[in-house]
């Protein structure tokens, strides 16, 4: 029994597929048949773009540039908060040592 490799698509490809459906008026079935894509995946991409356009995070990896930047800034914010917590604990430790 051989396993087929799972295909991975980048955000720009997903956005192109969504734009084909939205801007050109093609049906999901037509696009999926022509490009050999699964309908479930394409419907998920459509739902994610809709959510991101409403300012919601959506599910999975962000597709739009704005949502990608937001995710990056949130990760950086988490890292910086962790760094601040470590520094607070270290300064409290050394302050006790000086007494």
N, CA and C of each residue as an Amber inpcrd file, in Angstrom:
protein
   297
   0.8430000  -1.1770000   0.0000000   0.0000000   0.0000000   0.0000000
   0.8900000   1.2430000   0.0000000   0.7460000   2.0960000  -0.9770000
   1.5630000   3.3010000  -1.0600000   0.7500000   4.5100000  -0.6340000
   1.4250000   5.3810000   0.0770000   0.7660000   6.6050000   0.5130000
   1.0480000   7.7060000  -0.5010000   0.0340000   8.4980000  -0.7660000
   0.2550000   9.6580000  -1.6200000   0.6840000  10.8150000  -0.7410000
   1.5880000  11.6070000  -1.2630000   2.0690000  12.7580000  -0.5100000
   0.9840000  13.8220000  -0.4490000   0.8690000  14.4290000   0.6940000
  -0.0730000  15.5120000   0.8620000   0.4900000  16.7590000   0.1930000
  -0.3170000  17.3820000  -0.6360000   0.1510000  18.5820000  -1.3290000
   0.0190000  19.7870000  -0.4100000   0.9860000  20.6770000  -0.5190000
   1.0060000  21.8940000   0.2870000   0.9690000  23.0810000  -0.6580000
   0.0760000  24.0210000  -0.3800000  -0.0730000  25.1920000  -1.2210000
   0.2730000  26.4320000  -0.4020000   0.9630000  27.3770000  -1.0330000
   1.3040000  28.6000000  -0.3230000   0.1240000  29.5740000  -0.3530000
   0.2270000  30.6170000   0.4530000  -0.8730000  31.5640000   0.6150000
  -1.2170000  32.2670000  -0.6940000  -0.2180000  32.5830000  -1.4960000
  -0.4980000  33.2980000  -2.7480000  -1.3040000  32.4260000  -3.7130000
  -1.0160000  31.1350000  -3.7560000  -1.7890000  30.2290000  -4.6120000
  -3.2360000  30.1490000  -4.1420000  -3.4150000  30.0460000  -2.8350000
  -4.7680000  29.9690000  -2.2800000  -5.5560000  31.2280000  -2.6040000
  -4.9000000  32.3870000  -2.4850000  -5.5750000  33.6470000  -2.8080000
  -5.9280000  33.7200000  -4.2860000  -5.0710000  33.1900000  -5.1560000
  -5.3710000  33.1800000  -6.5860000  -6.5980000  32.3310000  -6.8810000
  -6.6970000  31.1890000  -6.2080000  -7.8610000  30.3150000  -6.4130000
  -9.1240000  31.0280000  -5.9390000  -9.0560000  31.6740000  -4.7950000
 -10.2200000  32.3990000  -4.2680000 -10.6060000  33.5270000  -5.2280000
  -9.6280000  34.2430000  -5.7600000  -9.9170000  35.3320000  -6.6890000
 -10.5360000  34.8060000  -7.9830000 -10.1070000  33.6320000  -8.4320000
 -10.7050000  33.0420000  -9.6300000 -12.1870000  32.7830000  -9.4110000
 -12.5110000  32.3160000  -8.2220000 -13.9090000  31.9970000  -7.9310000
 -14.7180000  33.2800000  -7.7740000 -14.1690000  34.2340000  -7.0330000
 -14.9060000  35.4610000  -6.7400000 -14.9490000  36.4220000  -7.9280000
 -13.8040000  36.7340000  -8.5020000 -13.7360000  37.7730000  -9.5350000
 -14.2220000  37.2750000 -10.8940000 -13.8810000  36.0580000 -11.2530000
 -14.2310000  35.5520000 -12.5680000 -15.5760000  34.8460000 -12.5880000
 -16.1390000  34.6310000 -11.4110000 -17.4590000  34.0100000 -11.3520000
 -17.4630000  32.5220000 -11.6480000 -16.3260000  31.8750000 -11.5430000
 -16.2710000  30.4310000 -11.7650000 -16.8400000  29.7010000 -10.5520000
 -17.3820000  28.5330000 -10.7960000 -17.9060000  27.7550000  -9.6860000
 -16.7600000  27.0060000  -8.9980000 -17.0040000  26.6120000  -7.7710000
 -15.9980000  25.8710000  -7.0170000 -15.6900000  24.5530000  -7.7200000
 -16.7150000  23.8990000  -8.2220000 -16.5290000  22.6270000  -8.9260000
 -15.6710000  22.7610000 -10.1640000 -15.8800000  23.8380000 -10.9220000
 -15.0850000  24.0580000 -12.1300000 -13.6100000  24.2480000 -11.8000000
 -13.3540000  25.0960000 -10.8140000 -11.9750000  25.3830000 -10.4350000
 -11.3060000  24.1200000  -9.8970000 -12.0190000  23.3870000  -9.0520000
 -11.4460000  22.1710000  -8.4730000 -11.1660000  21.1210000  -9.5420000
 -12.0520000  20.9880000 -10.4870000 -11.8480000  20.0250000 -11.5600000
 -10.6790000  20.3930000 -12.4510000 -10.5880000  21.6580000 -12.8090000
  -9.5040000  22.1120000 -13.6870000  -8.1370000  22.0230000 -13.0180000
  -8.0860000  22.3370000 -11.7290000  -6.7990000  22.4040000 -11.0380000
  -6.5070000  21.1750000 -10.1870000  -7.4230000  20.2040000 -10.2390000
  -7.2770000  18.9650000  -9.4720000  -7.1060000  19.2490000  -7.9750000
  -8.0450000  20.0410000  -7.4480000  -8.0540000  20.3920000  -6.0340000
  -9.2800000  19.7830000  -5.3820000  -9.1900000  19.5850000  -4.0710000
 -10.3380000  19.0860000  -3.3410000 -11.3010000  20.2150000  -3.0090000
 -12.5680000  19.9490000  -3.1570000 -13.5710000  20.9900000  -2.8950000
 -13.5630000  21.4370000  -1.4390000 -13.3170000  20.5190000  -0.5350000
 -13.3010000  20.8710000   0.8850000 -12.2190000  21.8930000   1.1800000
 -11.0580000  21.6930000   0.6180000  -9.9530000  22.6240000   0.8450000
 -10.2870000  23.9940000   0.2780000 -10.8310000  24.0340000  -0.9180000
 -11.1500000  25.3130000  -1.5510000 -12.2450000  26.0350000  -0.7650000
 -13.2320000  25.3100000  -0.3000000 -14.2850000  25.9350000   0.5190000
 -13.6990000  26.4880000   1.8250000 -12.7340000  25.7850000   2.3900000
 -12.0770000  26.2580000   3.6070000 -11.2890000  27.5360000   3.3270000
 -10.6280000  27.5900000   2.1570000  -9.8830000  28.7920000   1.7870000
 -10.8320000  29.9750000   1.6170000 -11.9790000  29.7330000   1.0040000
 -12.9720000  30.7950000   0.8300000 -13.4600000  31.3080000   2.1840000
 -13.7460000  30.3850000   3.0920000 -14.2180000  30.7720000   4.4240000
 -13.1450000  31.5540000   5.1750000 -11.9000000  31.1520000   5.0050000
 -10.8200000  31.8340000   5.7060000 -10.6330000  33.2500000   5.1710000
 -10.6930000  33.4260000   3.8740000 -10.5610000  34.7730000   3.3100000
 -11.7150000  35.6520000   3.7700000 -12.9240000  35.1000000   3.8030000
 -14.0800000  35.8560000   4.2940000 -13.8600000  36.2970000   5.7340000
 -13.3920000  35.3810000   6.5740000 -13.1600000  35.7040000   7.9860000
 -12.0760000  36.7650000   8.1230000 -11.0130000  36.6410000   7.3590000
  -9.9140000  37.6070000   7.4510000 -10.3380000  38.9860000   6.9650000
 -11.2120000  39.0420000   5.9810000 -11.6830000  40.3340000   5.4990000
 -12.5810000  41.0110000   6.5200000 -13.1940000  40.2250000   7.3910000
 -14.0150000  40.7850000   8.4710000 -13.1830000  41.1220000   9.6990000
 -11.8770000  40.8950000   9.6230000 -10.9940000  41.2160000  10.7390000
 -10.8350000  40.0930000  11.7420000 -11.3970000  38.9420000  11.4570000
 -11.2610000  37.7950000  12.3450000 -10.0210000  37.0030000  11.9400000
  -9.4530000  36.2370000  12.8790000  -8.2270000  35.5230000  12.5430000
  -8.4030000  34.3740000  11.5670000  -9.5740000  33.7940000  11.4580000
  -9.7600000  32.6530000  10.5790000  -9.1270000  31.4100000  11.1800000
  -9.0690000  30.3510000  10.3950000  -8.4890000  29.0980000  10.8680000
  -7.2650000  28.7780000  10.0310000  -6.2950000  28.1580000  10.6240000
  -5.1020000  27.7910000   9.8830000  -4.1610000  28.9630000   9.6760000
  -3.2570000  28.7950000   8.7480000  -2.2880000  29.8480000   8.4540000
  -2.9990000  31.0070000   7.7610000  -2.6290000  32.2290000   8.1250000
  -3.2850000  33.3840000   7.5050000  -2.9600000  33.4840000   6.0210000
  -3.9400000  33.9440000   5.2540000  -3.7670000  34.0560000   3.8150000
  -3.4400000  35.4850000   3.3880000  -4.1100000  36.4590000   3.9780000
  -3.8820000  37.8410000   3.5600000  -2.6350000  38.3900000   4.2350000
  -2.0310000  39.3670000   3.5890000  -0.7990000  39.9690000   4.1180000
  -1.0460000  40.6230000   5.4760000  -2.2150000  41.2300000   5.6490000
  -2.5230000  41.8810000   6.9190000  -2.5760000  40.8750000   8.0530000
  -3.2420000  39.7520000   7.8110000  -3.3530000  38.7350000   8.8510000
  -2.0010000  38.0790000   9.1330000  -1.1620000  37.9360000   8.1190000
   0.1740000  37.3890000   8.3410000   0.9740000  38.3280000   9.2300000
   0.8600000  39.6350000   8.9760000   1.5770000  40.6230000   9.7860000
   1.0470000  40.6320000  11.2170000  -0.2590000  40.5160000  11.3780000
  -0.8510000  40.4810000  12.7180000  -0.3320000  39.2790000  13.4910000
  -0.3040000  38.1100000  12.8610000   0.2120000  36.9080000  13.5330000
   1.6740000  37.0870000  13.9330000   2.4600000  37.7060000  13.0430000
   3.8710000  37.9250000  13.3310000   4.0260000  38.8690000  14.5340000
   3.2480000  39.9380000  14.5540000   3.3300000  40.8880000  15.6650000
   2.8500000  40.2760000  16.9750000   1.8250000  39.4330000  16.9160000
   1.3520000  38.7580000  18.1240000   2.4240000  37.8300000  18.6850000
   3.1200000  37.1080000  17.8120000   4.1930000  36.2190000  18.2710000
   5.3290000  37.0320000  18.8860000   5.6710000  38.1400000  18.2530000
   6.7230000  39.0030000  18.7910000   6.3050000  39.5810000  20.1390000
   5.0420000  39.9490000  20.2610000   4.5150000  40.4770000  21.5200000
   4.6120000  39.4310000  22.6310000   4.2530000  38.1840000  22.3280000
   4.3620000  37.1060000  23.3220000   5.8040000  36.9220000  23.7740000
   6.7220000  36.9660000  22.8080000   8.1450000  36.8010000  23.1230000
   8.6300000  37.9340000  24.0280000   8.2620000  39.1500000  23.6990000
   8.6970000  40.3000000  24.4920000   8.1010000  40.2740000  25.9030000
   6.8610000  39.8590000  26.0190000   6.2460000  39.7480000  27.3540000
   6.9810000  38.7020000  28.1950000   7.3600000  37.6070000  27.5670000
   8.1410000  36.5890000  28.2760000   9.4900000  37.1180000  28.7210000
  10.1380000  37.8880000  27.8550000  11.4230000  38.4910000  28.2050000
  11.2870000  39.4500000  29.3840000  10.2210000  40.2540000  29.3800000
   9.9860000  41.2010000  30.4730000   9.7580000  40.4460000  31.7820000
   9.0070000  39.3630000  31.7400000   8.7610000  38.5740000  32.9550000
  10.0670000  38.0220000  33.5220000  10.9280000  37.5310000  32.6370000
  12.2240000  37.0020000  33.0940000  13.0510000  38.1080000  33.7320000
  13.0670000  39.2700000  33.1140000  13.8340000  40.3890000  33.6600000
  13.2870000  40.8500000  35.0110000  11.9770000  40.8390000  35.1670000
  11.3780000  41.2130000  36.4510000  11.8030000  40.2360000  37.5470000
  11.7590000  38.9530000  37.2220000  12.1470000  37.9470000  38.2090000
  13.6230000  38.0540000  38.5460000  14.4540000  38.3060000  37.5490000
  15.8940000  38.4340000  37.7880000  16.1930000  39.6560000  38.6410000
  15.5320000  40.7740000  38.3600000  15.7880000  41.9820000  39.1500000
  15.3140000  41.7980000  40.5860000  14.2090000  41.0920000  40.7850000
  13.7430000  40.8180000  42.1490000  14.7350000  39.9140000  42.8710000
  15.2820000  38.9390000  42.1790000  16.2620000  38.0320000  42.7830000
  17.5160000  38.7930000  43.2090000  18.0460000  39.6140000  42.3300000
  19.2630000  40.3510000  42.6510000  19.0170000  41.4260000  43.6960000
  17.8220000  41.9740000  43.7410000  17.4960000  42.9740000  44.7570000
  17.5140000  42.3230000  46.1420000  17.0500000  41.0760000  46.2290000
  17.0830000  40.3540000  47.5060000  18.5180000  40.0520000  47.9240000
  19.3720000  39.7940000  46.9530000  20.7700000  39.4660000  47.2450000
  21.5310000  40.6710000  47.7900000  21.1220000  41.8800000  47.4090000
  21.8060000  43.0720000  47.8510000  21.4670000  43.4460000  49.2880000
  20.3810000  42.9770000  49.8170000  19.9470000  43.3340000  51.1800000
  20.7660000  42.6360000  52.2000000
